[in-house]
Amino acid sequence: MRTTHERILDMMEAITRIEKYAARGRQAFESNELIQTYLVHHLQILGEAASKVSASFQEQHPEVPWSHIRGMRHILVHDYFRIDPDIVWAAVDKDLPDLKRSLSAILDELA
């Protein structure tokens, strides 16, 4: 069983992998199916790791939008044909930097 610390590290690794290809920009995302699939896959991993963090830990860290992360994962996995690339890109471009800062602060606390 993975610890909370390991789950947060999993989330950070997913963000790092997303950033690697998101850095190519929105046009690359929109025009390259492989980049789209890669980003969606790692958003799914991010959501899965978040869903395994205990409820009590999540309550201690309300700065992380746990329910939104889990909700996005649910849509990406179960409602695949309803995925809106604009929403995916907005999450990557606008939401991940704040999430990364929050998770980094949590890792500093756990260290």
N, CA, C and O atoms as CSV, one atom per row, in Angstrom:
chain,resi,resn,atom,element,x,y,z
A,1,MET,N,N,0.839,-1.179,0.000
A,1,MET,CA,C,0.000,0.000,0.000
A,1,MET,C,C,0.890,1.250,0.000
A,1,MET,O,O,1.837,1.357,0.779
A,2,ARG,N,N,0.564,2.176,-0.881
A,2,ARG,CA,C,1.369,3.393,-1.009
A,2,ARG,C,C,0.984,4.384,0.093
A,2,ARG,O,O,-0.182,4.500,0.472
A,3,THR,N,N,1.980,5.078,0.585
A,3,THR,CA,C,1.749,6.078,1.627
A,3,THR,C,C,1.205,7.366,1.010
A,3,THR,O,O,1.222,7.545,-0.208
A,4,THR,N,N,0.726,8.248,1.869
A,4,THR,CA,C,0.263,9.560,1.402
A,4,THR,C,C,1.407,10.290,0.710
A,4,THR,O,O,1.215,10.891,-0.347
A,5,HIS,N,N,2.571,10.237,1.293
A,5,HIS,CA,C,3.741,10.887,0.701
A,5,HIS,C,C,3.976,10.363,-0.719
A,5,HIS,O,O,4.217,11.146,-1.638
A,6,GLU,N,N,3.906,9.060,-0.894
A,6,GLU,CA,C,4.102,8.470,-2.225
A,6,GLU,C,C,3.008,8.909,-3.195
A,6,GLU,O,O,3.278,9.149,-4.372
A,7,ARG,N,N,1.782,9.014,-2.704
A,7,ARG,CA,C,0.676,9.467,-3.560
A,7,ARG,C,C,0.893,10.912,-4.020
A,7,ARG,O,O,0.648,11.246,-5.179
A,8,ILE,N,N,1.349,11.752,-3.111
A,8,ILE,CA,C,1.623,13.143,-3.481
A,8,ILE,C,C,2.767,13.183,-4.494
A,8,ILE,O,O,2.731,13.971,-5.440
A,9,LEU,N,N,3.774,12.343,-4.301
A,9,LEU,CA,C,4.866,12.252,-5.278
A,9,LEU,C,C,4.350,11.764,-6.635
A,9,LEU,O,O,4.801,12.238,-7.678
A,10,ASP,N,N,3.411,10.825,-6.623
A,10,ASP,CA,C,2.796,10.359,-7.876
A,10,ASP,C,C,2.106,11.512,-8.589
A,10,ASP,O,O,2.211,11.653,-9.807
A,11,MET,N,N,1.400,12.334,-7.821
A,11,MET,CA,C,0.712,13.489,-8.400
A,11,MET,C,C,1.717,14.464,-8.997
A,11,MET,O,O,1.509,14.983,-10.094
A,12,MET,N,N,2.800,14.712,-8.281
A,12,MET,CA,C,3.825,15.625,-8.770
A,12,MET,C,C,4.490,15.078,-10.037
A,12,MET,O,O,4.778,15.836,-10.963
A,13,GLU,N,N,4.733,13.769,-10.078
A,13,GLU,CA,C,5.330,13.178,-11.272
A,13,GLU,C,C,4.393,13.326,-12.473
A,13,GLU,O,O,4.844,13.613,-13.582
A,14,ALA,N,N,3.108,13.132,-12.254
A,14,ALA,CA,C,2.143,13.304,-13.345
A,14,ALA,C,C,2.169,14.739,-13.857
A,14,ALA,O,O,2.129,14.975,-15.064
A,15,ILE,N,N,2.235,15.697,-12.935
A,15,ILE,CA,C,2.296,17.107,-13.331
A,15,ILE,C,C,3.561,17.374,-14.138
A,15,ILE,O,O,3.510,18.048,-15.167
A,16,THR,N,N,4.683,16.857,-13.684
A,16,THR,CA,C,5.950,17.048,-14.399
A,16,THR,C,C,5.869,16.480,-15.808
A,16,THR,O,O,6.352,17.096,-16.758
A,17,ARG,N,N,5.271,15.327,-15.942
A,17,ARG,CA,C,5.138,14.717,-17.273
A,17,ARG,C,C,4.200,15.539,-18.153
A,17,ARG,O,O,4.454,15.698,-19.346
A,18,ILE,N,N,3.137,16.054,-17.586
A,18,ILE,CA,C,2.212,16.905,-18.342
A,18,ILE,C,C,2.936,18.165,-18.808
A,18,ILE,O,O,2.820,18.567,-19.965
A,19,GLU,N,N,3.676,18.774,-17.904
A,19,GLU,CA,C,4.396,20.010,-18.240
A,19,GLU,C,C,5.360,19.818,-19.407
A,19,GLU,O,O,5.549,20.717,-20.226
A,20,LYS,N,N,5.962,18.636,-19.468
A,20,LYS,CA,C,6.946,18.340,-20.514
A,20,LYS,C,C,6.373,18.585,-21.910
A,20,LYS,O,O,7.043,19.164,-22.763
A,21,TYR,N,N,5.140,18.147,-22.141
A,21,TYR,CA,C,4.538,18.306,-23.468
A,21,TYR,C,C,3.632,19.528,-23.564
A,21,TYR,O,O,3.418,20.052,-24.657
A,22,ALA,N,N,3.104,19.982,-22.452
A,22,ALA,CA,C,2.303,21.207,-22.472
A,22,ALA,C,C,3.175,22.400,-22.839
A,22,ALA,O,O,2.687,23.390,-23.383
A,23,ALA,N,N,4.459,22.303,-22.542
A,23,ALA,CA,C,5.389,23.392,-22.867
A,23,ALA,C,C,5.451,23.666,-24.366
A,23,ALA,O,O,5.896,24.736,-24.781
A,24,ARG,N,N,5.019,22.732,-25.160
A,24,ARG,CA,C,5.007,22.926,-26.617
A,24,ARG,C,C,3.879,23.863,-27.060
A,24,ARG,O,O,3.855,24.329,-28.199
A,25,GLY,N,N,2.952,24.130,-26.147
A,25,GLY,CA,C,1.900,25.100,-26.425
A,25,GLY,C,C,0.577,24.492,-26.852
A,25,GLY,O,O,0.467,23.307,-27.168
A,26,ARG,N,N,-0.411,25.353,-26.846
A,26,ARG,CA,C,-1.764,24.917,-27.158
A,26,ARG,C,C,-1.889,24.411,-28.596
A,26,ARG,O,O,-2.588,23.429,-28.845
A,27,GLN,N,N,-1.233,25.057,-29.525
A,27,GLN,CA,C,-1.350,24.626,-30.922
A,27,GLN,C,C,-0.838,23.194,-31.096
A,27,GLN,O,O,-1.438,22.395,-31.815
A,28,ALA,N,N,0.264,22.881,-30.439
A,28,ALA,CA,C,0.780,21.511,-30.503
A,28,ALA,C,C,-0.219,20.540,-29.879
A,28,ALA,O,O,-0.441,19.446,-30.399
A,29,PHE,N,N,-0.813,20.944,-28.772
A,29,PHE,CA,C,-1.832,20.114,-28.124
A,29,PHE,C,C,-3.007,19.871,-29.060
A,29,PHE,O,O,-3.465,18.738,-29.210
A,30,GLU,N,N,-3.490,20.926,-29.682
A,30,GLU,CA,C,-4.667,20.806,-30.541
A,30,GLU,C,C,-4.387,20.003,-31.813
A,30,GLU,O,O,-5.283,19.338,-32.332
A,31,SER,N,N,-3.176,20.059,-32.308
A,31,SER,CA,C,-2.882,19.428,-33.595
A,31,SER,C,C,-2.257,18.044,-33.479
A,31,SER,O,O,-2.087,17.359,-34.487
A,32,ASN,N,N,-1.915,17.625,-32.272
A,32,ASN,CA,C,-1.207,16.354,-32.117
A,32,ASN,C,C,-1.994,15.424,-31.190
A,32,ASN,O,O,-2.051,15.630,-29.978
A,33,GLU,N,N,-2.587,14.411,-31.783
A,33,GLU,CA,C,-3.399,13.455,-31.022
A,33,GLU,C,C,-2.581,12.737,-29.950
A,33,GLU,O,O,-3.099,12.423,-28.878
A,34,LEU,N,N,-1.316,12.479,-30.236
A,34,LEU,CA,C,-0.476,11.797,-29.244
A,34,LEU,C,C,-0.258,12.672,-28.012
A,34,LEU,O,O,-0.264,12.170,-26.888
A,35,ILE,N,N,-0.069,13.962,-28.211
A,35,ILE,CA,C,0.094,14.860,-27.071
A,35,ILE,C,C,-1.207,14.923,-26.286
A,35,ILE,O,O,-1.186,14.898,-25.055
A,36,GLN,N,N,-2.336,15.004,-26.975
A,36,GLN,CA,C,-3.630,15.019,-26.288
A,36,GLN,C,C,-3.790,13.769,-25.424
A,36,GLN,O,O,-4.164,13.854,-24.255
A,37,THR,N,N,-3.505,12.615,-26.013
A,37,THR,CA,C,-3.649,11.350,-25.296
A,37,THR,C,C,-2.696,11.283,-24.108
A,37,THR,O,O,-3.071,10.808,-23.036
A,38,TYR,N,N,-1.482,11.750,-24.293
A,38,TYR,CA,C,-0.476,11.754,-23.229
A,38,TYR,C,C,-0.933,12.619,-22.055
A,38,TYR,O,O,-0.856,12.198,-20.901
A,39,LEU,N,N,-1.408,13.828,-22.353
A,39,LEU,CA,C,-1.841,14.716,-21.283
A,39,LEU,C,C,-3.050,14.146,-20.560
A,39,LEU,O,O,-3.112,14.177,-19.331
A,40,VAL,N,N,-4.008,13.629,-21.312
A,40,VAL,CA,C,-5.195,13.034,-20.687
A,40,VAL,C,C,-4.790,11.863,-19.801
A,40,VAL,O,O,-5.284,11.730,-18.681
A,41,HIS,N,N,-3.907,11.027,-20.288
A,41,HIS,CA,C,-3.452,9.871,-19.505
A,41,HIS,C,C,-2.856,10.311,-18.163
A,41,HIS,O,O,-3.163,9.732,-17.121
A,42,HIS,N,N,-2.022,11.314,-18.197
A,42,HIS,CA,C,-1.377,11.745,-16.951
A,42,HIS,C,C,-2.332,12.526,-16.052
A,42,HIS,O,O,-2.144,12.549,-14.836
A,43,LEU,N,N,-3.339,13.157,-16.615
A,43,LEU,CA,C,-4.401,13.740,-15.779
A,43,LEU,C,C,-5.180,12.627,-15.081
A,43,LEU,O,O,-5.599,12.787,-13.935
A,44,GLN,N,N,-5.373,11.506,-15.766
A,44,GLN,CA,C,-6.028,10.359,-15.145
A,44,GLN,C,C,-5.199,9.829,-13.980
A,44,GLN,O,O,-5.734,9.526,-12.914
A,45,ILE,N,N,-3.896,9.719,-14.191
A,45,ILE,CA,C,-3.004,9.259,-13.120
A,45,ILE,C,C,-3.058,10.220,-11.940
A,45,ILE,O,O,-3.127,9.796,-10.786
A,46,LEU,N,N,-3.025,11.502,-12.234
A,46,LEU,CA,C,-3.124,12.527,-11.189
A,46,LEU,C,C,-4.396,12.326,-10.378
A,46,LEU,O,O,-4.363,12.344,-9.147
A,47,GLY,N,N,-5.507,12.135,-11.061
A,47,GLY,CA,C,-6.785,11.945,-10.386
A,47,GLY,C,C,-6.850,10.657,-9.590
A,47,GLY,O,O,-7.424,10.618,-8.501
A,48,GLU,N,N,-6.262,9.605,-10.132
A,48,GLU,CA,C,-6.258,8.329,-9.415
A,48,GLU,C,C,-5.443,8.441,-8.130
A,48,GLU,O,O,-5.871,7.968,-7.078
A,49,ALA,N,N,-4.280,9.061,-8.215
A,49,ALA,CA,C,-3.459,9.241,-7.015
A,49,ALA,C,C,-4.201,10.097,-5.985
A,49,ALA,O,O,-4.176,9.794,-4.792
A,50,ALA,N,N,-4.856,11.156,-6.441
A,50,ALA,CA,C,-5.605,12.025,-5.525
A,50,ALA,C,C,-6.741,11.261,-4.849
A,50,ALA,O,O,-7.039,11.491,-3.677
A,51,SER,N,N,-7.367,10.359,-5.587
A,51,SER,CA,C,-8.496,9.617,-5.021
A,51,SER,C,C,-8.059,8.644,-3.932
A,51,SER,O,O,-8.884,8.194,-3.136
A,52,LYS,N,N,-6.779,8.317,-3.890
A,52,LYS,CA,C,-6.265,7.372,-2.894
A,52,LYS,C,C,-5.728,8.059,-1.639
A,52,LYS,O,O,-5.331,7.394,-0.683
A,53,VAL,N,N,-5.719,9.381,-1.648
A,53,VAL,CA,C,-5.292,10.122,-0.450
A,53,VAL,C,C,-6.452,10.100,0.542
A,53,VAL,O,O,-7.600,10.327,0.161
A,54,SER,N,N,-6.162,9.834,1.786
A,54,SER,CA,C,-7.218,9.682,2.785
A,54,SER,C,C,-8.063,10.955,2.927
A,54,SER,O,O,-7.592,12.071,2.706
A,55,ALA,N,N,-9.312,10.743,3.297
A,55,ALA,CA,C,-10.236,11.870,3.489
A,55,ALA,C,C,-9.725,12.814,4.571
A,55,ALA,O,O,-9.864,14.031,4.448
A,56,SER,N,N,-9.137,12.266,5.622
A,56,SER,CA,C,-8.645,13.132,6.697
A,56,SER,C,C,-7.490,14.013,6.215
A,56,SER,O,O,-7.401,15.180,6.595
A,57,PHE,N,N,-6.616,13.462,5.388
A,57,PHE,CA,C,-5.522,14.263,4.846
A,57,PHE,C,C,-6.064,15.339,3.916
A,57,PHE,O,O,-5.607,16.482,3.938
A,58,GLN,N,N,-7.033,14.967,3.108
A,58,GLN,CA,C,-7.656,15.944,2.215
A,58,GLN,C,C,-8.294,17.082,3.009
A,58,GLN,O,O,-8.193,18.245,2.619
A,59,GLU,N,N,-8.939,16.757,4.102
A,59,GLU,CA,C,-9.551,17.791,4.955
A,59,GLU,C,C,-8.500,18.716,5.553
A,59,GLU,O,O,-8.767,19.899,5.763
A,60,GLN,N,N,-7.316,18.196,5.829
A,60,GLN,CA,C,-6.222,19.008,6.373
A,60,GLN,C,C,-5.624,19.934,5.321
A,60,GLN,O,O,-4.910,20.880,5.653
A,61,HIS,N,N,-5.918,19.657,4.050
A,61,HIS,CA,C,-5.341,20.438,2.950
A,61,HIS,C,C,-6.430,20.879,1.969
A,61,HIS,O,O,-6.487,20.412,0.831
A,62,PRO,N,N,-7.293,21.790,2.433
A,62,PRO,CA,C,-8.386,22.263,1.573
A,62,PRO,C,C,-7.908,23.141,0.417
A,62,PRO,O,O,-8.686,23.450,-0.486
A,63,GLU,N,N,-6.635,23.546,0.437
A,63,GLU,CA,C,-6.098,24.349,-0.661
A,63,GLU,C,C,-5.978,23.530,-1.956
A,63,GLU,O,O,-5.841,24.095,-3.041
A,64,VAL,N,N,-6.030,22.222,-1.837
A,64,VAL,CA,C,-5.991,21.342,-3.007
A,64,VAL,C,C,-7.434,21.025,-3.402
A,64,VAL,O,O,-8.217,20.585,-2.560
A,65,PRO,N,N,-7.795,21.238,-4.655
A,65,PRO,CA,C,-9.176,20.965,-5.091
A,65,PRO,C,C,-9.405,19.471,-5.351
A,65,PRO,O,O,-9.618,19.051,-6.489
A,66,TRP,N,N,-9.357,18.689,-4.289
A,66,TRP,CA,C,-9.416,17.228,-4.391
A,66,TRP,C,C,-10.623,16.758,-5.196
A,66,TRP,O,O,-10.487,15.917,-6.084
A,67,SER,N,N,-11.802,17.298,-4.890
A,67,SER,CA,C,-13.009,16.813,-5.573
A,67,SER,C,C,-12.989,17.157,-7.062
A,67,SER,O,O,-13.491,16.390,-7.883
A,68,HIS,N,N,-12.418,18.295,-7.406
A,68,HIS,CA,C,-12.316,18.650,-8.829
A,68,HIS,C,C,-11.349,17.717,-9.565
A,68,HIS,O,O,-11.593,17.323,-10.706
A,69,ILE,N,N,-10.265,17.379,-8.899
A,69,ILE,CA,C,-9.278,16.475,-9.500
A,69,ILE,C,C,-9.910,15.105,-9.722
A,69,ILE,O,O,-9.772,14.511,-10.791
A,70,ARG,N,N,-10.602,14.612,-8.700
A,70,ARG,CA,C,-11.269,13.310,-8.833
A,70,ARG,C,C,-12.367,13.365,-9.890
A,70,ARG,O,O,-12.546,12.417,-10.655
A,71,GLY,N,N,-13.099,14.474,-9.930
A,71,GLY,CA,C,-14.172,14.624,-10.899
A,71,GLY,C,C,-13.655,14.625,-12.325
A,71,GLY,O,O,-14.252,14.015,-13.212
A,72,MET,N,N,-12.548,15.310,-12.542
A,72,MET,CA,C,-11.973,15.322,-13.885
A,72,MET,C,C,-11.522,13.929,-14.276
A,72,MET,O,O,-11.746,13.501,-15.408
A,73,ARG,N,N,-10.894,13.222,-13.365
A,73,ARG,CA,C,-10.464,11.856,-13.650
A,73,ARG,C,C,-11.657,10.997,-14.039
A,73,ARG,O,O,-11.581,10.208,-14.981
A,74,HIS,N,N,-12.751,11.149,-13.317
A,74,HIS,CA,C,-13.952,10.360,-13.606
A,74,HIS,C,C,-14.433,10.612,-15.037
A,74,HIS,O,O,-14.758,9.670,-15.759
A,75,ILE,N,N,-14.476,11.856,-15.436
A,75,ILE,CA,C,-14.909,12.188,-16.801
A,75,ILE,C,C,-13.919,11.632,-17.822
A,75,ILE,O,O,-14.328,11.050,-18.827
A,76,LEU,N,N,-12.636,11.805,-17.574
A,76,LEU,CA,C,-11.626,11.344,-18.523
A,76,LEU,C,C,-11.650,9.832,-18.707
A,76,LEU,O,O,-11.369,9.330,-19.795
A,77,VAL,N,N,-11.984,9.111,-17.645
A,77,VAL,CA,C,-11.990,7.652,-17.704
A,77,VAL,C,C,-13.340,7.107,-18.176
A,77,VAL,O,O,-13.386,6.190,-18.997
A,78,HIS,N,N,-14.429,7.660,-17.665
A,78,HIS,CA,C,-15.739,7.054,-17.890
A,78,HIS,C,C,-16.593,7.736,-18.952
A,78,HIS,O,O,-17.500,7.112,-19.503
A,79,ASP,N,N,-16.325,8.983,-19.245
A,79,ASP,CA,C,-17.100,9.714,-20.253
A,79,ASP,C,C,-16.174,10.177,-21.368
A,79,ASP,O,O,-16.212,11.331,-21.793
A,80,TYR,N,N,-15.347,9.255,-21.828
A,80,TYR,CA,C,-14.267,9.587,-22.746
A,80,TYR,C,C,-14.728,10.389,-23.962
A,80,TYR,O,O,-14.031,11.302,-24.406
A,81,PHE,N,N,-15.889,10.052,-24.496
A,81,PHE,CA,C,-16.340,10.727,-25.712
A,81,PHE,C,C,-16.914,12.113,-25.443
A,81,PHE,O,O,-17.262,12.835,-26.378
A,82,ARG,N,N,-17.012,12.483,-24.183
A,82,ARG,CA,C,-17.464,13.824,-23.819
A,82,ARG,C,C,-16.308,14.736,-23.433
A,82,ARG,O,O,-16.536,15.866,-22.999
A,83,ILE,N,N,-15.085,14.272,-23.580
A,83,ILE,CA,C,-13.930,15.085,-23.199
A,83,ILE,C,C,-13.881,16.326,-24.072
A,83,ILE,O,O,-13.949,16.247,-25.299
A,84,ASP,N,N,-13.763,17.464,-23.424
A,84,ASP,CA,C,-13.671,18.741,-24.126
A,84,ASP,C,C,-12.209,19.186,-24.100
A,84,ASP,O,O,-11.682,19.503,-23.034
A,85,PRO,N,N,-11.551,19.212,-25.255
A,85,PRO,CA,C,-10.138,19.598,-25.283
A,85,PRO,C,C,-9.884,20.989,-24.689
A,85,PRO,O,O,-8.818,21.231,-24.124
A,86,ASP,N,N,-10.840,21.892,-24.811
A,86,ASP,CA,C,-10.670,23.227,-24.224
A,86,ASP,C,C,-10.591,23.158,-22.704
A,86,ASP,O,O,-9.811,23.880,-22.083
A,87,ILE,N,N,-11.397,22.292,-22.113
A,87,ILE,CA,C,-11.378,22.134,-20.655
A,87,ILE,C,C,-10.087,21.454,-20.217
A,87,ILE,O,O,-9.489,21.832,-19.210
A,88,VAL,N,N,-9.665,20.454,-20.976
A,88,VAL,CA,C,-8.396,19.778,-20.659
A,88,VAL,C,C,-7.254,20.783,-20.708
A,88,VAL,O,O,-6.436,20.838,-19.790
A,89,TRP,N,N,-7.192,21.577,-21.770
A,89,TRP,CA,C,-6.099,22.542,-21.891
A,89,TRP,C,C,-6.175,23.590,-20.779
A,89,TRP,O,O,-5.145,23.976,-20.225
A,90,ALA,N,N,-7.367,24.048,-20.452
A,90,ALA,CA,C,-7.509,25.038,-19.376
A,90,ALA,C,C,-6.999,24.473,-18.053
A,90,ALA,O,O,-6.334,25.175,-17.291
A,91,ALA,N,N,-7.304,23.223,-17.783
A,91,ALA,CA,C,-6.819,22.596,-16.549
A,91,ALA,C,C,-5.301,22.529,-16.541
A,91,ALA,O,O,-4.661,22.828,-15.532
A,92,VAL,N,N,-4.733,22.138,-17.667
A,92,VAL,CA,C,-3.277,22.027,-17.777
A,92,VAL,C,C,-2.618,23.397,-17.666
A,92,VAL,O,O,-1.644,23.568,-16.934
A,93,ASP,N,N,-3.144,24.349,-18.380
A,93,ASP,CA,C,-2.518,25.670,-18.487
A,93,ASP,C,C,-2.762,26.552,-17.261
A,93,ASP,O,O,-1.863,27.271,-16.824
A,94,LYS,N,N,-3.952,26.500,-16.716
A,94,LYS,CA,C,-4.317,27.427,-15.638
A,94,LYS,C,C,-4.314,26.803,-14.247
A,94,LYS,O,O,-3.930,27.455,-13.276
A,95,ASP,N,N,-4.740,25.546,-14.144
A,95,ASP,CA,C,-4.908,24.933,-12.824
A,95,ASP,C,C,-3.667,24.206,-12.312
A,95,ASP,O,O,-3.392,24.219,-11.112
A,96,LEU,N,N,-2.919,23.573,-13.210
A,96,LEU,CA,C,-1.780,22.782,-12.746
A,96,LEU,C,C,-0.682,23.594,-12.060
A,96,LEU,O,O,-0.096,23.104,-11.094
A,97,PRO,N,N,-0.376,24.811,-12.512
A,97,PRO,CA,C,0.673,25.555,-11.788
A,97,PRO,C,C,0.320,25.792,-10.307
A,97,PRO,O,O,1.180,25.653,-9.437
A,98,ASP,N,N,-0.924,26.145,-10.027
A,98,ASP,CA,C,-1.341,26.343,-8.628
A,98,ASP,C,C,-1.317,25.026,-7.863
A,98,ASP,O,O,-0.883,24.974,-6.712
A,99,LEU,N,N,-1.784,23.966,-8.507
A,99,LEU,CA,C,-1.776,22.660,-7.859
A,99,LEU,C,C,-0.345,22.235,-7.545
A,99,LEU,O,O,-0.073,21.709,-6.466
A,100,LYS,N,N,0.552,22.458,-8.472
A,100,LYS,CA,C,1.957,22.096,-8.252
A,100,LYS,C,C,2.529,22.842,-7.047
A,100,LYS,O,O,3.244,22.255,-6.236
A,101,ARG,N,N,2.219,24.122,-6.930
A,101,ARG,CA,C,2.697,24.898,-5.769
A,101,ARG,C,C,2.127,24.340,-4.465
A,101,ARG,O,O,2.847,24.207,-3.476
A,102,SER,N,N,0.848,24.019,-4.467
A,102,SER,CA,C,0.219,23.470,-3.259
A,102,SER,C,C,0.830,22.136,-2.876
A,102,SER,O,O,1.124,21.893,-1.706
A,103,LEU,N,N,1.020,21.271,-3.864
A,103,LEU,CA,C,1.590,19.953,-3.574
A,103,LEU,C,C,3.043,20.078,-3.139
A,103,LEU,O,O,3.486,19.318,-2.277
A,104,SER,N,N,3.790,21.005,-3.703
A,104,SER,CA,C,5.172,21.221,-3.268
A,104,SER,C,C,5.222,21.640,-1.810
A,104,SER,O,O,6.067,21.165,-1.050
A,105,ALA,N,N,4.321,22.525,-1.420
A,105,ALA,CA,C,4.255,22.949,-0.013
A,105,ALA,C,C,3.914,21.781,0.896
A,105,ALA,O,O,4.463,21.656,1.991
A,106,ILE,N,N,3.013,20.930,0.444
A,106,ILE,CA,C,2.653,19.739,1.235
A,106,ILE,C,C,3.862,18.824,1.370
A,106,ILE,O,O,4.124,18.306,2.456
A,107,LEU,N,N,4.599,18.617,0.290
A,107,LEU,CA,C,5.791,17.761,0.364
A,107,LEU,C,C,6.816,18.345,1.329
A,107,LEU,O,O,7.486,17.606,2.049
A,108,ASP,N,N,6.938,19.669,1.344
A,108,ASP,CA,C,7.855,20.304,2.298
A,108,ASP,C,C,7.413,20.011,3.727
A,108,ASP,O,O,8.250,19.753,4.592
A,109,GLU,N,N,6.117,20.049,3.981
A,109,GLU,CA,C,5.586,19.733,5.314
A,109,GLU,C,C,5.882,18.290,5.696
A,109,GLU,O,O,6.244,18.003,6.837
A,110,LEU,N,N,5.726,17.379,4.728
A,110,LEU,CA,C,5.891,15.962,5.002
A,110,LEU,C,C,7.353,15.572,5.190
A,110,LEU,O,O,7.650,14.540,5.790
A,111,ALA,N,N,8.267,16.397,4.678
A,111,ALA,CA,C,9.696,16.064,4.739
A,111,ALA,C,C,10.246,16.229,6.147
A,111,ALA,O,O,11.431,15.990,6.378
